[in-house]
Amino acid sequence: MAQDTPQAVRELLQKMHEERLAFLQAVSSITEEQANAHPGGGWSLKQQLAHLVEAERGYRGWALTAL
């Protein structure tokens, strides 16, 4: 972060929380079948979501360490 002051980090964590809620709302209507599909032989939506969760955990951990 350009300014990793405690306030900036708290604002980042709040924004991450808000975006996570919006994202969960957006994907809440996806069926299990849709989540497990492998379009074009690539990763399924479920696999992509798992990677996003891991990235978020890492980024959140970094932000908490910056506090």
Residue pairs with C-beta under 8 A, 6 or more apart in sequence:
1 8
1 9
1 12
1 66
4 66
6 67
9 63
9 64
9 66
9 67
10 67
12 63
13 60
13 63
13 64
16 56
16 59
16 60
16 63
20 56
27 45
27 49
30 45
34 45
35 44
35 45
35 46
35 49
36 44
36 45
36 46
37 44
37 45
38 44
43 51
